[in-house]
Amino acid sequence: MWNTPSKQTLAKIPGLYKTEDVSLKDKQIYLHFFIGRSDWYVAEYDGDTLFWGFTILNNDLEMAEWGYISFTELKEIRVGPGVEIDCEINWKVRKACEIENIREVQGW
């Protein structure tokens, strides 16, 4: 994985279920992973191997959804020689409704 998030960055993400009282629209998105036309947006983290957030695979907006994301599996994704998943290092934490891809899928 290119640009693996630091322990300090991961420590800032709320634990699983800690934001369940926050509407999906207002959930803070702390990380953005991507490869090709696939995106994973992280809102919660169990502190070990599991994220919760929003996923869009192969730009398939119709099948995009909120759910669990395996950090272990993200780190293992390889598309070809030298092509791995990346984590956006200059990601600005913001609400889900401020992210165009999520906003479009959710109809906000």
N, C-alpha and C positions, 0 to 999 in steps of 0.2 A: 504494500500500500504506500502510495506517495503521500507525503505530508500527514503522517499519523498524528492525531491530536495529542497534545501533551497531557500529562497527568493533571496539571493545573487547569487546563481547559475542560477536561472531563469532570473535574471536581466541582465546576460551576453549574453543571447540569442537574436539575432537580431529580430526585429519586423516582422510581416507578410509583405511580399513583399519587404523587405529591401535588400534581396539578389537576387532578380529576374534577375539581370544582371550578376550573377555568374553562370557559367555552372554547371550542376548537378554534374559532376565529381569533381569540385572544391568546392562545398558547404561544409562548416564546419558543422560537426555533434557534437552537444553540449551535448546531453543526449542519453542514451540507456536504454530503458525499456524492460523487458523480463519476460516471464513465459513459462515454458515448452519449446516448440520449436517455440514460437512466439517472434518476435522482433519488436520494434518500435524505430527508430532513428530520433532524433529531430534536425532540422536545423533552424526553426523560431518559434516564440511564440508571441501571441497577447497580452501577459501580464496578461491574465485572465484565459481563459478556452480552448484555441485552439492552438495546435501546427501544424506545417507543417513539413513533413519529409518523411521517407521511412518506409514502413511496410511489414513485412513478417509474414503471419499467418500460423501456423502449418507446418512450413518449406516448404510451397508450393511456391517454387521459380518461378513457371510459372505465378502465379497470384499476385506476389509481386509488389508493386507500390509506387510511390510518391503521396502524397496527404495530406489531413487534418486529424488530430488526435485529438480527444476530450480528454483533460486532465481529465475532470470530469469522463468520462467513464472509462479511464484507472484506476483511483483510486477506481472505484467500482467493477472491475473484481475480481471474486472469482471462483476458480475451485472446491474447496472443503473446508472442515473445516481447517482453518489455512493456506490455500494455496492462496496467493495473488500475484499480479504483483509486480515486484521489479524494482528498478532503480539502475543501476550499480554506486556505490558511488565513485569508483576510475577511472571513465571514463576519458580518455585523449581525449580532443577535437582534431579532425583530419578531414581531407578531406574525403568525401564519397568514393573516389577512393582508399583510404587506408583501407577500411573496407571490409574484405573478402566476407561477405554475399552480400553486395551491388554490389561489383565489379563483382561477379559471375553472378548475375541476369542481370546486365547492359551490360555484355560482355566486360568489360574494361580490 
